[in-house]
Amino acid sequence: MRLSASAIALCIAMLAGHANAAELPQRWVSAGGALSEWVSALGAESKLVGVDTTSQHPESLKALPSIGYQRQLSAEGILSLRPQILVGTEEMGPPPVLSQVRSAGVQVELFSAQADLPTLQHTLEHLGQLLGNEAQAAQLFQGYQRQLEQQQASVSQAQAKHAAPGVLLLLGHAGGKPLIAGKDTAADWVLRQAGGRNLATHSGYKPFSVESLASLSPDVLVFADRSLTGDAARAALFKENPILASTAAAKSGRVVELDPTLLVGGLGPRLPQSLKVLSATFYPDAASAANSAP
């Protein structure tokens, strides 16, 4: 039986597609919470054979072998999982470990952790190419962009009637002396997108004396604890830093928790929903009006 030219072309295309899929890496290790979440969102969680300690979402990732903290990796721990590819941000390291992993024949892909939409678009495009799923990656970015546009419209409406609150974001460990998030950080991007005015003017994350924190008199305190959550984290923060109780934020009850894994690895898929929660704390009157609207 003879095949038509179109049938032959279709067979060749199908065979080429299978060959290309076979060439794509199938055993992935990911270091960086947001990157791991995007791999999962792109339908490739089954390809992950290991993640770092910042990769806590979705919950199912916690069952995977851990390669340790993204900045303190070991080549032995990674190579024991027989990965074909290691993905992470420029925060991943140390560099000699990455060199060892490359020398062992593992593909190492570094992504930017910069918190902005152009960087996220590039990240998703690159992940889509590595997974052979460019179309879904483009759809995810477009949906994310729409969510942020809606978020900004909501903030603009709130700011038309209310002044932007002065906010500080405290990153701590079991309530210990916190680091304050300044400019050029994912935390600063989050605060601004939620409609807050970051009172910290330095760059990066730096320790402040609690007296300095209190003197800034933030309207809202956002805290992210790397070892505790919920009421335990809040109690530890005020126990270890009692002067914070004198701030306007504490007196008015405008103290809100943020998951610290949201600040690792660039913009992640859970951020838009978290921005809504923060905005409701920043602009409670606007949130109440929105909830009471028919």
N, C-alpha and C positions, 0 to 999 in steps of 0.2 A: 504494500500500500504506500503510495506516494503522499508525502505531506506537502501542503501548500507553502508558499514562501512566507506567508504571515504566521502560519503555525510553527514553522522552523524558527522564525524570529522570536516568537513568544517563548519557545523552549529555551533558546539561547539566553534570553533575558532572565528567565526563571533560574537557570543554572548559574548565571552571573550573580544574581541576587543571593542565592544560597552560598556561593563562594565568598562574596563580600561579608555576609553574616558570619561565616566561619572564621574569617580573618579578624573580626572584632574581638577585643578582649572579653573573656567570659568570667574570669575570676577577679573581682574587684576588692581593693581595700581602700577605705576612705578616711581621711583625717580632716575633720572640720565639720561642725554640726550642720551648718546650712548646706554644704555640699552633699552630705549624706542624705539630708532630707530631699534635696532635688533629685538625687539618683532614685530614691524611692518614689517620688512623685512622677518620675518618668517611667515608672513601671519596671524598674530594674533592681528592686530590692533583692530578688532571688540571686542576683549576680554577686552580691556583697558577701565576702567570706570573713571580713573583719572590719572593725571601725575603731576610732579613737574614743577617749572618754568624754569628749564634748558631743558626741553623736548619741543623743538621748531620745530623739524623736524620728519616726514613730516609735512607740513603746517596744515594738518587736525587735528593734535594733539592739536593745539591751541584752538579748539572748545570744548575740554574736560574740565571737572571741574579741577581746580588747587588745589593741596594740599600744595602749598607754596614752599619755597626754600628747597632743599634737606637736608641741615644741620639744618634747623629750623622748623621741622615738628611738627604738633599737632595731638594727638591721635584722638581728636574729629573730625577734618577735614577728616582724613583718614577713620575712622569708619562710618562716615555719608554716605559714598559711598557703604557700605556693601560689601567690597572686600573679596575674599577668599584668596588672596595672595598679598603680598607687596614685590616687588623686588627693590633692590638698591645696591649701592656699600658700602664699609666700610666708605665712606664719609657721608652716610645717618645718620640722628639722630635728636635730641639727644637720647642717649641710654635709658633714662627712658621712652621716648615716644614709642620706639620700644618694650620695655617690656610691656607697656600697650596694645599695639596692639596685641602682642602675647597672652597676658592674655585673650583678647577678642575672642580668637579662630582663629585669622588670621595667616596663614602661612607666615613667614617672611624669605626671602632668600637674603643673602648678597653675593655680588660678589666683586672680587678685581678690583680696578681701575688702577692697574699697566699697564703701556703702553708697552706691548710686545706681540709677537705672541703666546707664550705658554699660557699666561693668557687669550688672546682672544679665543684661542681654547677651553680652559676649560669653559669659559663663554658661548660660543655657544653650547657646548655639554650639559651643565646644562640646558640652556634655551630650547634646543631641547627636553630634557627629560621631563621638566615641561609642555611642550606644546604637547608632543606626536609626535614630528616632528624631530626626530634625523637625518634622512636622509637629509632633506633640510638644517639642521644646518651644517652638514658635508660638503655639497656642497658649502654653503656660505663661510665657512672657506677656503676651497681649492681655490675658486675663489679669495678670498682676498689675500691669500698667493701668488698666481700667479701675481696679480697686484703689490704687493710689490717687487717681484723678478724683474719684468719688470722695476719698478721704480729704483731699485738699479743698474740695468744694464745701464739705462740711465744716472744716476748720475756718475757712473764709467767712462762712455765715456766722459762726460763733464769734469770730474776732470783730465782726461788724458791730457787735453789741457789747463785747467784753474784752478787756485788755488781756494780752497774753500773760499768763502767770509766770513768775520767776521760779525756775525748777532746778534742782540738783539731782544727779543720779549717782548713787553710792554703790560701789561694787566691793563687797566684803566677803569674809570667810568666817562663819560662825559668829557674826557680829563684831569681829575684831576691827581694828582701825581701818576704815574704808578708804578705797581709792576713789577719787572724784573724776568723773568722765568730763573731759574738756573737748576742745574742738578737734576736728579730724579723726573722730572715732565713730563707730557704728552707733554708740549710745547717743552721741550728739545728733546724728541723723534721725534717730528714733524720736528724741524729744522735740525736734523741730517739726517733723512730719505730724506729730500728734498735736502741734499747736503751742508748745511750750517755749519759754525763753530761757536758754541755758545760762545760768548765772556764772558758771565757770568759764574763764576766759583763756586759760592755758591750753596747750595742745597735749593730746594723749591722756593717759590715766595717771594721776599724781596723788600722793597722800596729802591731806590737809590736817591741821590741828582741828579738833572738834570745836574749839573756840572760834576759829576762823569760819567754820561751817555755820555756826549759830549766828555770827555777825552778818552773814549774807542774807539772813532772814528769808529763806525760800518759802514761797506760797505752797509749793508741793514738793514732797520728798519721794523720789523713786529709788527703791533699793533692790539690789540683786545679790543674793547670797549664794556662794558656790558650794556650800555644804548643807545648808538648812533651807527649809521652805515653810511657807504659811505662817501661822502664829508663832511657831518656834523661832523662825528667822526674825520676825518683827520684834519679839521679846528680847532676843539676843542683841539686836542692834541698839535698842534703847538701854539695855542693861550695861553694855560695854561702853556706850556713848551717851550717858544720862543727860548731858547738856543739850542734846537734840530735842529733848522734851520741851525746851523753851522756845523752839522755833514756831513761827506762825503756822507752818504746815502741820506740826504735831498737835498744836492747840485746836486746829480746825478739823483734825482727823483726815487730812489730805495726805496720807502716806500710802503708797501703792507699791506692790511687789511686781518685779519683772523677772521672768525666767532668764538667767544669765546665758543659757545656751543660745538665746536669740541674738546675742552680740558676737557670736563666733562664726567666722567663715564667710562673712558678707551677708547680703540680704537673703533671708530664708523664706519659705512659703508660709510660715505662721505669722510673719510680721504684720501684715495688713489687719488681721483680727486683733492683735495686741495693740496696734495704734488706736483702734476704736475704743478699747478699754481705757487706755491712757487719756484719750481726749475726753471721755466721760468724767474723769477725775479732774482734768484741767478746766473743763467748762461744765460744771454740774447743772447750772441753770439751763443751758442749751440742751443738755441731755434730758433733763426733766421735761422740757417743752416738747422735745421730739417724741418722748415716750407717751406723753398725754395727748398727742395729736391724734385725731380720728383716722 
